[in-house]
Amino acid sequence: MTITYVNKTTPDPMDEWEATWRPYLNPWRPKIAEGIHFDGWGEEHHFVKTFNPRQVWTLVSVGDHGISIVSGYHTKNARSYFITKKKRPKPKKNQPEAPITIEITPDYKGWLS
């Protein structure tokens, strides 16, 4: 499933993503705007890796200007991570997990910009 932000007249997919998956606040920086991001190094990175993989999401760079949030833990093009209270559903037996991606276009002006 992919949710794409088109313009400011459409609902903000980040608001919908937050409401659906309920990300944890980062205890290392809870009072700043990006307080739900976890760094990909140091204590924060070790903290992310202790969680159930179905609760971890990765903010990745896409091309020259785009970013996406992708379900799961990824290292390629990773900028930071999210940990959510709600787990993604387990895949059905003998089927791989269908990735969930929220694509953020370069003209996005929401909380991730």
Contacts in CASP RR format, 6 or more apart in sequence:
PFRMAT RR
TARGET T0000
AUTHOR 0000-0000-0000
METHOD contacts of the structure
MODEL  1
MTITYVNKTTPDPMDEWEATWRPYLNPWRPKIAEGIHFDGWGEEHHFVKT
FNPRQVWTLVSVGDHGISIVSGYHTKNARSYFITKKKRPKPKKNQPEAPI
TIEITPDYKGWLS
1 98 0 8 1.000
1 100 0 8 1.000
1 101 0 8 1.000
2 100 0 8 1.000
2 101 0 8 1.000
2 102 0 8 1.000
2 103 0 8 1.000
3 13 0 8 1.000
3 16 0 8 1.000
3 17 0 8 1.000
3 101 0 8 1.000
3 102 0 8 1.000
3 103 0 8 1.000
4 13 0 8 1.000
4 102 0 8 1.000
4 103 0 8 1.000
4 105 0 8 1.000
5 12 0 8 1.000
5 13 0 8 1.000
5 14 0 8 1.000
5 102 0 8 1.000
5 103 0 8 1.000
5 104 0 8 1.000
5 105 0 8 1.000
5 108 0 8 1.000
6 105 0 8 1.000
7 107 0 8 1.000
8 109 0 8 1.000
12 110 0 8 1.000
13 102 0 8 1.000
13 104 0 8 1.000
14 102 0 8 1.000
14 104 0 8 1.000
14 110 0 8 1.000
14 111 0 8 1.000
14 112 0 8 1.000
17 69 0 8 1.000
17 102 0 8 1.000
18 36 0 8 1.000
20 86 0 8 1.000
21 57 0 8 1.000
21 82 0 8 1.000
21 84 0 8 1.000
21 85 0 8 1.000
21 86 0 8 1.000
22 84 0 8 1.000
22 85 0 8 1.000
22 86 0 8 1.000
23 36 0 8 1.000
23 57 0 8 1.000
23 82 0 8 1.000
23 83 0 8 1.000
23 84 0 8 1.000
23 85 0 8 1.000
24 36 0 8 1.000
24 82 0 8 1.000
24 83 0 8 1.000
24 84 0 8 1.000
24 85 0 8 1.000
25 35 0 8 1.000
25 36 0 8 1.000
26 35 0 8 1.000
26 36 0 8 1.000
26 37 0 8 1.000
26 38 0 8 1.000
26 44 0 8 1.000
28 43 0 8 1.000
28 44 0 8 1.000
29 35 0 8 1.000
33 111 0 8 1.000
34 80 0 8 1.000
34 111 0 8 1.000
34 112 0 8 1.000
36 82 0 8 1.000
37 59 0 8 1.000
37 80 0 8 1.000
37 81 0 8 1.000
37 82 0 8 1.000
38 44 0 8 1.000
38 45 0 8 1.000
38 47 0 8 1.000
38 48 0 8 1.000
38 80 0 8 1.000
38 81 0 8 1.000
38 82 0 8 1.000
38 83 0 8 1.000
39 45 0 8 1.000
39 80 0 8 1.000
39 81 0 8 1.000
40 48 0 8 1.000
40 78 0 8 1.000
40 80 0 8 1.000
40 81 0 8 1.000
44 81 0 8 1.000
45 81 0 8 1.000
47 83 0 8 1.000
48 56 0 8 1.000
48 73 0 8 1.000
48 81 0 8 1.000
48 83 0 8 1.000
49 73 0 8 1.000
51 83 0 8 1.000
52 87 0 8 1.000
53 72 0 8 1.000
53 73 0 8 1.000
54 72 0 8 1.000
54 87 0 8 1.000
54 88 0 8 1.000
54 89 0 8 1.000
54 90 0 8 1.000
55 83 0 8 1.000
55 84 0 8 1.000
55 85 0 8 1.000
55 86 0 8 1.000
55 87 0 8 1.000
55 88 0 8 1.000
56 72 0 8 1.000
56 73 0 8 1.000
56 81 0 8 1.000
56 82 0 8 1.000
56 83 0 8 1.000
56 84 0 8 1.000
57 69 0 8 1.000
57 70 0 8 1.000
57 71 0 8 1.000
57 72 0 8 1.000
57 81 0 8 1.000
57 82 0 8 1.000
57 83 0 8 1.000
57 84 0 8 1.000
58 69 0 8 1.000
58 70 0 8 1.000
58 72 0 8 1.000
58 73 0 8 1.000
58 74 0 8 1.000
58 78 0 8 1.000
58 80 0 8 1.000
58 81 0 8 1.000
58 82 0 8 1.000
59 67 0 8 1.000
59 68 0 8 1.000
59 69 0 8 1.000
59 78 0 8 1.000
59 79 0 8 1.000
59 80 0 8 1.000
59 81 0 8 1.000
59 82 0 8 1.000
59 112 0 8 1.000
60 67 0 8 1.000
60 68 0 8 1.000
60 69 0 8 1.000
60 70 0 8 1.000
60 74 0 8 1.000
60 76 0 8 1.000
60 77 0 8 1.000
60 78 0 8 1.000
60 79 0 8 1.000
61 67 0 8 1.000
61 77 0 8 1.000
61 79 0 8 1.000
62 68 0 8 1.000
62 77 0 8 1.000
62 103 0 8 1.000
65 106 0 8 1.000
66 103 0 8 1.000
66 104 0 8 1.000
66 105 0 8 1.000
66 106 0 8 1.000
67 79 0 8 1.000
67 104 0 8 1.000
67 112 0 8 1.000
68 101 0 8 1.000
68 102 0 8 1.000
68 103 0 8 1.000
68 104 0 8 1.000
69 82 0 8 1.000
69 101 0 8 1.000
69 102 0 8 1.000
69 104 0 8 1.000
70 99 0 8 1.000
70 100 0 8 1.000
70 101 0 8 1.000
71 88 0 8 1.000
71 97 0 8 1.000
71 99 0 8 1.000
71 100 0 8 1.000
71 101 0 8 1.000
72 88 0 8 1.000
72 99 0 8 1.000
73 81 0 8 1.000
88 97 0 8 1.000
88 100 0 8 1.000
90 97 0 8 1.000
91 97 0 8 1.000
91 98 0 8 1.000
104 112 0 8 1.000
END
